[in-house]
Amino acid sequence: MQDRLLPPAPASLLQGLEGLAAALEVVQPLRARHRAQLPGEVARLSEWLTTARDELPRDYLSRPALLSAYLYYFLPWNLFRQGRLLAGLDLQLAAGARIVDVGAGPFTFALALWLTRPDLRSVPLNYLALDRAAAALGAGRRLWEQVAAGSVWKVDGSAQPAGARALPPADLLVLANVLNEVHKPGGGDREVDTDAAARLLERWGQSLAPGGRVLVIEPGTRPASRQLVMLRGRALELGWRVAAPCPHAERCPQSGIGRQPWCHFAFETARVPGWLEDLSRRADLAKERASLSFLLLEPGSPGAAPESGTSAGAGDDMPVRVVSGTFALPAGERGRYGCSARGLVLLVDRNDGTTAGPQSGDLVRVSWPADPPRDAKSGAAILRSGRLSSGTVRRARRTTRP
Ligand SMILES: C[S@@+](CC[C@H](N)C(=O)[O-])C[C@H]1O[C@@H](n2cnc3c(N)ncnc32)[C@H](O)[C@@H]1O
C-alpha cells in the first residue's frame, strides 16, 4: 500500500504535459482565427461545466470549437489532477487487466495513467473508452497514437450513451468528471437520491470481475464532493468497501452539507508547463491550486454484512487522513485538518522551520486522548504532535482501511 495519496507530480507526467502541446497540434490543428478564439471558447466551456451546467449543450464535445477548448485546456488540467492521484493510488492492475472508462472523453484516464506510471507501460492492459461523443473518442485515439505509439496496451473506444446497455466486464471501472453528466445520483443542489445511487452501484457491481474496483473522480468542489459523500454512504450501507481515501467506514465528517467542510484534496500547480499557464491566463482561469475529490470502491462479497467502522478507542493507534494543506497557527505552531473515525481532527505541531510534517493525502496514526480539546472554529478534536505516533507524525504504511 502507498504511504501517500498525492505524491509530487512525477517527472514523466510533467514531461508528458510539456510535450502535449506538440501532440495536440497534430491531432487538432488550429487555424489562426480558431487559435485566437481559443481562450474565449475555454472560458465559455468552463462556465458551462461549472456554474451553468444546465446550459451545457448535450453534444458539446461533438462541436469542433468546444472540442478544441476541451483538448487544449480541460484535458491537460485533468491529466495533471488525475496524474497526481494515479501516482500514488494502488490500483492493482496486473497483466490483462480490463479498464473501462465511462464518459472517457479524449481517453483522459488512459493518457494520465500512461504519463504517470512508466512502470505500467510494459504491462499489457486493456483500456476501453465509452462516450457518447464519437468526436472526443476519435481525438483520444489520435492523441494516444501520438503519445504512446507502439504501446503494448490494447486501447479502444466505443461511441455509446451511458446506460444504453450493460457495462462490459471490468477489473477497474473509471468515471472521471462525468457523474454529473452521465448519472445523477443526487447531491449537489439537488435532493439526495439514494435510490439512484443504489441502482448505479448495482450496475457497476454487475460489470466488475472478482476483486474489481470502481474509481470515481470529480472536481474538488462542494457540490461534487457532496455527491461522492452520498454515494459513499449508500455504498457502505450496501456492503461495499471504501479502499480510498477514507481511513474509516463511519459517517463522513466532511459532508459539505450546511457549514461542514467538503472532502477534497488540493495541490499546487507551480510545475505545469508554460503553454498551459499561458492559455489559462488568457482565458482568465489562471490557478495556483488544483483540486479533486475521489472514491475508490470495492463491492462487498454477496451476503456480507455492511462494513462497520473502526473500533479504535482512547489510546488506540487511530488512522487519520490529512485532508488540508498546512496553515500557520499562533505561537509558532502550525496545523492541518485530518479525517478520522471520530470525526474531524486538527493536527498541530510546532513549526521548527526544518520539517514539513504531514501533507494533504498522507495517512498518520495518532494516539487518541480521553477528552481532547476542541477547535472553536471547526469543532475538530485538537491533537498535538506529542499525540502523534512515534513522537512525531509518521506516515502509515497503509492508505486503505486499517
Ligand atoms: C467533462 S467530460 C470528462 C471526460 C474525461 N473523463 C475527463 O476526465 O477528461 C464528460 C464526458 O462525458 C461524456 N458524457 C456525458 N454524458 C454522457 C452519456 N450520457 N453517455 C456517455 N457519455 C456521456 C461527454 O461526452 C464527455 O466526454
The ligand as a MOL file (V3000), in Angstrom:
LIG
                    3D

  0  0  0     0  0            999 V3000
M  V30 BEGIN CTAB
M  V30 COUNTS 27 29 0 0 0
M  V30 BEGIN ATOM
M  V30 1 C -16.2720 16.5330 -18.5110 0
M  V30 2 S -16.0470 15.2810 -19.7140 0 CHG=1
M  V30 3 C -14.9200 14.1840 -18.8860 0
M  V30 4 C -14.0560 13.4400 -19.8460 0
M  V30 5 C -12.9350 12.6400 -19.1960 0
M  V30 6 N -13.4530 11.5860 -18.3650 0
M  V30 7 C -12.0210 13.5510 -18.4090 0
M  V30 8 O -11.8810 13.3760 -17.1870 0
M  V30 9 O -11.4040 14.4490 -19.0030 0 CHG=-1
M  V30 10 C -17.5590 14.3710 -19.6300 0
M  V30 11 C -17.6770 13.3240 -20.7260 0
M  V30 12 O -18.8530 12.5530 -20.5010 0
M  V30 13 C -19.4790 12.3070 -21.7420 0
M  V30 14 N -20.9040 12.0440 -21.4950 0
M  V30 15 C -21.7880 12.8710 -20.9110 0
M  V30 16 N -22.9870 12.2780 -20.8130 0
M  V30 17 C -22.8480 11.0430 -21.3500 0
M  V30 18 C -23.7370 9.9480 -21.5460 0
M  V30 19 N -24.9910 10.0180 -21.1550 0
M  V30 20 N -23.2550 8.8330 -22.1060 0
M  V30 21 C -21.9410 8.7570 -22.4760 0
M  V30 22 N -21.0710 9.7460 -22.3400 0
M  V30 23 C -21.5110 10.8930 -21.7820 0
M  V30 24 C -19.2350 13.5760 -22.5300 0
M  V30 25 O -19.3650 13.3720 -23.9230 0
M  V30 26 C -17.8100 13.9130 -22.1130 0
M  V30 27 O -16.8750 13.2930 -22.9530 0
M  V30 END ATOM
M  V30 BEGIN BOND
M  V30 1 1 1 2
M  V30 2 1 2 3
M  V30 3 1 2 10
M  V30 4 1 3 4
M  V30 5 1 4 5
M  V30 6 1 5 6
M  V30 7 1 5 7
M  V30 8 2 7 8
M  V30 9 1 7 9
M  V30 10 1 10 11
M  V30 11 1 11 12
M  V30 12 1 11 26
M  V30 13 1 12 13
M  V30 14 1 13 14
M  V30 15 1 13 24
M  V30 16 1 14 15
M  V30 17 1 14 23
M  V30 18 2 15 16
M  V30 19 1 16 17
M  V30 20 1 17 18
M  V30 21 2 17 23
M  V30 22 1 18 19
M  V30 23 2 18 20
M  V30 24 1 20 21
M  V30 25 2 21 22
M  V30 26 1 22 23
M  V30 27 1 24 25
M  V30 28 1 24 26
M  V30 29 1 26 27
M  V30 END BOND
M  V30 END CTAB
M  END
